[in-house]
Amino acid sequence: MSASSRPQEVLSKVDAATVESIRTFVTSTSIGQLGLKLPTGLVIAGPSIASHGQFFENLAKALATDARSTFVKLTSDEATNLKNLLKTLIKKATSRNPDLDEDEDEDRDLVRRKGPKLLNYDLQVLYNWSKEQSTDRVIVAFQDSEAFDGALLAETVELLQ
């Protein structure tokens, strides 16, 4: 084994252990169990943004094994304000839904679902979709959390409750 591959091997082992710990937390924690509305875990991936991509890909793959959950990764450039963050979150979470036509205009202001017309940044869209898909969990990961506006993150967490 070369000296240059040793640090990568150590990093891979640490990442794998961290991903498994997060997967265990997500799949074994229920809302009633903690007495919380929103079971939350915060993982700080460190200052090296170059390693974040692979870590979050591994996390998404590990969580994808649970069919009753949806994983959404957001970056700060996708979330310049609350409206953009919510639109992106809803679009990414529901993109697996075959009922949604991906050729529709992204800037469309209204989303048609069963019932009343909803704005494409209304969390009711995500809620309705999760009920239709029997999804118990929507996992939201902020890849570069240090680049997000603190007030925006706080407001997002509050809204997701």
FENWO-V822344 format. One line per field, one symbol per residue. phi: phi as a letter, one per 30 degrees, with the letter a starting at -180 (. if undefined). A space follows every 50 residues. Layout:
# FENWO-V822344
phi->???
This chain:
# FENWO-V822344
phi->.dddddddddddddedddedddeddddcccdddcicdbdbbcccdjddde ddededdddddddddcdcbbcbcccdddbdadddddededdddcdddddc dddddddedbcdbdjddbddcdddddddddddchcdbcccccdcedcdde ddddddddddd
